[in-house]
Amino acid sequence: MDAHPSYSVTGVNHLTLSVSDLERSFRFYVNVLGLKPVAEWQNGAYLQAGNDWICLSLDKNCRTTTPAEYTHSAFSVTPEAFAGFVQKAVFGEIKLWKINKSEGDSLYLLDPDGHKLELHVGDLQTRMNSLKLNPYQGLIIF
């Protein structure tokens, strides 16, 4: 199927996360993960991660348990920052939900509402280089 240029997605604009306690989540994302606060209001906040941004949205229907599925959001980190996050995991400041088995250093952690997150050292190119050496079953590279 050919992509029509006028209908092409140009990137990921932002990520919105429902939260049950705005201040608790705000503190987690700013103080634990190091995102930069941009704006906060009664029912939400905007935070910046590099050139990307997320919205925390207070939601009375926010999840109360962590889903069993693998769906998660990944954030890029430097090797130096990764080492600091490993220490936070060792000291129990972040709760892990999975052990990394893929290319590059990764920590799989939960936010206060059970959203699955990943802190990853690497990018798409490092992942593709890894797949060329150790391809997934049935891998097709375009």
trRosetta pair geometry for C-beta under 8 A, 3 or more apart (Angstrom, degrees):
i j d omega theta_ij theta_ji phi_ij phi_ji
3 7 7.1 -143 -176 76 77 94
3 8 5.7 67 159 -89 124 96
4 7 4.5 50 77 22 101 110
4 8 7.4 -153 87 -40 50 77
5 8 5.6 -32 -151 -10 39 120
12 15 7.3 11 163 -53 120 86
12 52 7.1 14 94 -130 104 122
14 52 7.1 154 -110 -177 57 79
14 53 5.0 -31 -117 83 107 83
14 54 6.2 157 -174 -104 88 32
14 55 6.0 60 148 -14 131 96
15 52 7.8 34 2 162 99 116
15 53 8.0 -172 31 104 70 44
15 54 4.6 -27 70 -115 90 91
15 55 7.3 -168 93 26 44 70
15 73 5.7 85 -152 -132 159 147
16 54 7.0 160 -88 -169 30 70
16 55 4.3 -16 -110 66 81 108
16 56 7.9 174 -156 -81 61 15
16 57 5.5 20 -176 -9 105 125
17 25 7.4 -165 104 -169 122 143
17 54 6.4 13 0 176 104 119
17 55 7.2 172 25 86 62 57
17 56 5.8 -23 69 -112 94 60
17 57 6.9 166 80 24 41 80
17 73 7.9 -98 -74 4 115 154
17 111 7.2 27 174 60 156 162
17 113 7.4 153 163 55 110 136
17 115 5.5 -28 -144 -75 126 164
18 57 5.6 -46 -103 77 52 94
18 58 7.9 44 -160 178 64 9
18 59 3.7 -44 -153 32 106 146
18 61 7.1 -52 -172 82 152 74
18 62 4.3 -171 137 -105 107 85
18 63 7.1 115 83 1 118 78
18 113 7.2 -146 100 148 70 163
19 22 5.8 115 96 -90 128 49
19 24 7.6 -176 176 70 120 89
19 25 4.0 -67 -140 -20 147 160
19 56 5.0 4 -6 -171 138 97
19 57 6.7 143 17 65 83 39
19 58 6.0 -49 73 -96 86 47
19 59 6.7 110 44 22 38 87
19 62 5.9 -5 152 -112 7 152
19 112 7.4 50 -147 74 101 106
19 113 5.4 -146 -128 -34 60 144
20 24 8.0 -15 78 54 77 128
20 25 8.0 128 43 -37 55 120
20 58 7.8 70 -145 -147 13 67
20 59 7.3 -62 -81 67 50 68
20 60 8.0 77 -128 -122 72 30
20 62 4.2 -143 -63 71 79 143
20 64 7.6 72 -68 -92 150 69
20 112 7.8 -124 46 118 96 102
20 113 5.5 146 4 -105 96 111
21 24 3.9 36 104 20 118 119
21 25 6.3 148 83 -14 66 88
21 112 6.9 -71 55 124 107 141
21 113 8.0 177 27 -68 77 99
22 25 6.0 -65 -147 43 28 105
22 26 5.9 31 157 -24 67 110
22 40 7.8 129 162 -159 122 104
22 43 7.0 -152 -70 -150 146 28
22 44 6.9 -119 -124 -87 127 21
22 45 6.6 133 -169 -14 104 109
22 56 6.2 128 -137 129 77 121
22 58 4.7 -45 -57 -73 111 107
23 26 5.5 -51 -141 36 30 115
23 27 6.3 32 158 -19 64 104
24 27 6.0 -56 -152 36 27 110
24 28 6.5 28 151 -20 62 107
24 112 5.1 -154 136 148 113 175
25 28 5.5 -53 -147 35 35 114
25 29 6.2 24 160 -11 69 107
25 45 8.0 177 98 37 102 127
25 56 5.1 162 115 -148 130 140
25 111 6.5 44 -131 165 90 121
25 112 5.5 -131 -84 43 69 122
25 113 6.6 -6 -87 -17 119 109
26 29 6.3 -62 -145 42 26 102
26 30 6.0 7 163 -2 65 117
26 37 7.4 42 -166 -101 102 116
26 40 6.6 40 -121 -114 144 131
26 45 5.3 89 -101 1 108 167
26 47 7.8 174 -134 -62 68 127
26 56 6.3 -151 -73 56 72 164
27 30 6.2 -67 -135 50 23 99
27 31 5.1 -13 -178 15 67 124
27 32 7.5 63 135 -10 66 95
28 31 6.9 -51 -102 52 12 87
28 32 5.0 -25 -161 25 54 126
28 33 6.8 41 145 -4 66 100
28 111 5.8 119 128 -155 149 85
28 112 5.3 -155 -40 -23 155 108
29 32 7.2 -16 -62 52 11 88
29 33 5.2 -33 -148 42 44 123
29 35 4.7 -24 159 32 92 128
29 47 5.3 14 134 -176 133 179
29 54 7.3 -125 -152 74 149 133
29 56 6.9 -152 4 -57 152 131
29 111 7.3 8 -65 -132 87 124
30 33 7.5 19 -22 56 9 79
30 34 7.3 40 -172 -119 33 13
30 35 5.8 -78 -90 66 49 77
30 36 7.6 78 -124 -116 85 14
30 37 5.5 1 -101 -48 130 99
30 47 6.7 -131 -71 -124 82 129
31 34 7.9 0 173 -70 8 46
32 88 6.7 124 -159 -165 89 151
32 93 6.1 -177 -130 154 110 109
32 94 6.3 137 178 -73 128 99
33 49 7.9 -35 139 -103 119 115
33 75 7.2 64 -169 61 125 168
33 117 8.0 -63 -98 151 139 160
33 119 7.7 -161 -134 -84 96 121
34 81 7.4 -106 36 -148 159 126
35 47 4.0 52 136 163 131 121
35 48 6.3 159 -175 68 86 38
35 49 5.0 -49 -115 -73 98 83
35 54 7.1 -49 -146 35 158 113
36 47 6.5 149 71 -166 43 70
36 48 4.3 -25 63 60 102 98
36 49 7.7 176 18 -71 80 36
37 40 6.5 -25 -164 -36 118 109
37 45 6.8 -54 -138 -175 91 120
37 46 7.8 103 -165 85 53 58
37 47 5.8 -41 -101 -108 44 80
37 48 8.0 -62 27 16 2 82
38 45 7.9 131 53 173 73 75
38 46 4.3 -54 69 102 115 101
38 47 6.2 -179 7 -101 92 22
38 48 5.3 91 -49 -26 118 101
38 53 6.8 -20 1 -133 152 125
39 45 6.5 180 95 -152 56 55
39 46 4.5 33 45 34 92 106
40 44 7.4 -161 -147 106 51 45
40 45 4.2 -6 -107 -107 78 98
40 46 7.7 -139 -66 27 48 60
41 44 5.7 9 56 57 92 74
41 45 7.3 179 22 -78 59 53
42 58 7.7 -75 130 21 62 146
43 57 6.8 20 146 -159 88 62
43 58 4.2 -113 -156 41 69 116
44 55 6.0 -3 -173 -177 121 94
44 56 5.8 166 -153 87 64 62
44 57 4.8 -6 -104 -106 111 56
44 58 6.1 -123 -63 2 60 81
45 55 7.2 161 81 -155 45 53
45 56 4.6 7 50 47 93 108
46 53 5.8 5 -173 179 96 125
46 54 7.4 163 -152 83 52 41
46 55 5.7 -25 -98 -100 68 71
47 53 6.5 159 82 -156 42 74
47 54 5.3 -15 62 60 94 88
47 55 7.9 169 20 -88 74 24
47 56 6.9 45 -5 -15 114 103
48 51 7.9 -26 -169 -136 102 10
48 52 7.2 146 -158 84 61 41
48 53 5.0 -36 -102 -98 62 86
49 52 5.0 -25 71 74 89 94
49 53 6.9 162 20 -95 73 30
49 54 6.6 36 -5 -9 115 102
49 75 5.7 -85 -178 -139 150 116
50 76 6.8 10 -24 62 151 112
58 62 8.0 -74 -167 -41 40 128
59 62 4.4 121 81 -55 96 85
62 113 5.6 -70 167 -150 124 138
63 66 7.7 95 139 -87 135 28
63 67 7.2 -73 -143 -40 153 89
63 113 6.1 108 65 162 90 99
63 114 5.7 -103 108 67 121 121
63 115 7.8 133 47 -66 132 69
64 114 7.7 59 144 9 15 143
65 114 6.1 157 155 -148 21 174
66 97 6.6 -154 179 -117 155 139
66 110 6.1 -60 -98 -120 133 133
66 114 3.7 -141 -77 -166 73 112
66 116 6.8 95 -159 -59 105 91
67 71 7.0 -1 87 51 137 104
67 114 7.6 124 -2 140 61 115
67 116 7.4 -87 54 -17 89 118
70 116 7.8 -137 -177 116 32 165
71 116 6.7 127 96 54 55 128
72 108 6.9 -40 -149 -143 171 97
72 115 7.9 123 -136 162 69 70
72 116 3.6 -83 -104 115 100 106
72 117 6.1 -180 -174 -88 104 14
72 118 5.5 89 127 -21 131 100
73 115 7.1 -3 19 160 113 113
73 116 7.3 138 18 92 65 64
73 117 5.6 -27 69 -114 83 69
73 118 7.2 -166 96 24 37 78
74 106 7.7 -45 -135 -136 115 117
74 117 7.3 137 -97 -172 35 58
74 118 3.9 -25 -108 70 83 110
74 119 7.6 173 -158 -79 69 15
74 120 5.0 10 -174 -2 117 127
75 117 6.7 2 -1 -175 105 107
75 118 7.0 173 23 86 63 57
75 119 5.5 -22 69 -109 95 62
75 120 7.1 154 75 23 41 78
76 120 6.1 -49 -106 74 48 82
76 121 7.7 90 -160 -108 66 30
76 122 7.9 -134 -129 63 90 38
76 123 6.9 15 -112 -85 129 82
77 81 4.3 -124 -175 90 104 121
77 82 5.0 134 109 -64 123 78
77 85 6.7 -8 179 -10 172 141
77 119 4.8 18 -8 -178 136 98
77 120 6.8 137 23 60 85 31
77 121 6.0 -59 78 -74 79 71
78 81 4.6 93 52 10 81 101
78 82 6.8 -135 94 -11 42 87
78 121 7.0 40 176 -117 17 97
79 82 5.4 -50 -147 29 32 119
79 83 6.9 39 154 -24 62 97
79 105 7.0 96 -119 33 74 143
79 121 5.3 68 -81 -134 64 144
80 83 6.0 -49 -160 25 33 111
80 84 7.2 29 146 -13 61 103
81 84 5.6 -55 -159 35 41 114
81 85 6.5 40 147 -19 71 104
81 119 7.9 -121 121 180 104 127
82 85 5.6 -56 -151 37 35 111
82 86 6.5 42 150 -25 67 100
82 105 5.1 75 -179 114 155 136
82 107 7.3 166 -151 -12 83 110
82 119 6.5 166 -112 132 77 113
82 121 5.0 -40 -52 -51 150 120
83 86 5.6 -47 -152 28 34 115
83 87 6.9 35 149 -18 62 101
84 87 5.6 -52 -156 33 36 113
84 88 6.7 38 147 -20 66 101
85 88 5.3 -47 -149 33 40 115
85 89 6.5 44 150 -20 66 99
85 94 6.9 -7 -166 18 83 154
85 107 5.4 -145 131 16 124 156
85 119 5.4 -78 162 89 174 164
86 89 5.6 -52 -154 34 34 113
86 90 6.5 37 147 -22 65 103
86 107 6.8 -158 -81 -72 63 131
87 90 5.4 -49 -147 33 36 115
87 91 6.3 19 158 -5 67 109
88 91 6.1 -64 -144 48 29 100
88 93 4.0 -76 -168 64 87 121
88 94 5.0 55 126 0 109 106
89 92 7.7 45 -178 -69 30 22
89 93 7.3 -80 -63 52 25 75
89 94 5.2 -49 -85 66 67 100
89 96 5.8 47 -145 -47 120 112
89 107 6.1 -145 -53 -144 142 134
89 109 7.2 -126 -93 -89 105 117
92 95 7.8 22 -161 -78 62 67
94 107 7.3 57 110 152 143 135
94 109 4.6 -26 167 -141 117 142
94 110 7.8 156 -178 48 76 58
95 109 6.2 117 73 -158 48 81
95 110 4.8 -32 83 45 105 105
96 99 7.4 53 159 -74 133 58
96 107 6.6 -95 -108 -171 102 86
96 108 6.0 78 -159 78 80 71
96 109 5.6 -56 -98 -96 50 66
96 110 7.6 155 -129 -2 5 84
97 108 5.3 -94 61 130 79 103
97 109 6.7 129 3 -135 88 16
97 110 5.3 94 -41 -47 118 100
97 116 5.9 -91 61 -121 155 96
98 108 3.8 -16 56 82 93 157
98 116 7.9 42 -2 -153 117 118
99 108 7.3 -99 -48 30 12 118
100 104 8.0 -100 -173 91 139 61
100 105 7.0 86 106 -160 175 37
100 106 4.1 144 -105 63 129 95
100 107 7.1 -61 -42 -77 118 28
100 108 6.7 163 -65 -17 72 100
102 106 6.7 24 60 8 95 143
102 127 7.7 3 161 -125 118 97
102 130 7.7 99 174 123 76 155
103 122 6.3 154 123 -156 98 174
103 126 6.3 179 142 135 129 90
103 127 5.4 162 63 -114 139 57
103 129 8.0 140 -154 73 155 78
103 130 3.5 -96 -92 -63 144 175
103 131 7.7 -82 -30 -41 142 66
104 120 5.9 58 116 -171 133 88
104 121 5.1 -163 -177 79 104 72
104 122 3.4 -87 -99 -18 154 140
104 126 5.8 79 -65 123 121 134
104 127 7.3 -55 -7 -74 124 74
104 130 7.5 -105 -23 -44 82 151
105 120 7.3 155 89 -151 56 46
105 121 4.2 26 54 29 98 121
105 122 7.6 150 36 -18 61 102
106 118 5.4 -14 -166 -170 113 106
106 119 6.6 156 -153 78 57 52
106 120 4.7 -5 -103 -102 94 76
106 121 7.3 -139 -65 20 54 70
107 118 7.0 158 80 -155 47 54
107 119 4.6 3 51 48 97 103
108 116 6.9 -8 -174 -169 94 94
108 117 7.4 161 -157 86 48 47
108 118 5.3 -20 -102 -100 67 81
109 116 8.0 151 85 -155 33 50
109 117 5.3 -26 70 70 79 97
109 118 7.6 148 22 -95 69 30
109 119 6.9 18 11 -6 116 101
110 114 5.5 -21 -163 -129 119 39
110 115 6.9 138 -157 64 64 42
110 116 6.4 -35 -100 -98 70 50
110 117 7.0 151 -105 20 18 88
111 114 7.1 -54 64 24 68 15
111 115 4.5 2 33 50 115 97
111 117 6.0 79 -38 -18 93 126
122 126 3.8 -113 -156 73 103 143
122 127 6.3 113 143 -46 127 77
123 126 5.5 98 47 12 60 98
123 127 7.2 -114 107 -3 34 94
124 127 5.6 -58 -150 38 34 113
124 128 6.2 32 154 -20 69 105
125 128 5.7 -52 -144 36 32 109
125 129 6.3 35 155 -20 65 104
126 129 5.6 -50 -147 35 33 114
126 130 6.4 37 152 -20 63 105
127 130 5.7 -57 -153 36 31 113
127 131 6.4 31 151 -21 66 106
128 131 5.5 -52 -146 35 35 112
128 132 6.7 42 153 -25 64 99
128 141 7.1 99 -150 -132 102 125
129 132 5.9 -49 -155 26 33 113
129 133 7.1 23 150 -9 62 105
130 133 5.9 -64 -158 41 36 106
130 134 6.3 -32 166 42 73 98
131 134 6.8 -81 -127 72 28 59
131 135 5.4 59 177 -108 74 59
131 136 6.6 -33 -137 -7 104 85
131 139 6.2 175 -179 -150 114 153
131 141 7.1 146 112 -78 129 118
132 135 7.0 22 -116 -65 17 89
132 141 7.7 11 -82 -53 82 159
135 139 4.1 -127 -175 30 107 148
136 139 4.5 118 58 -65 77 105
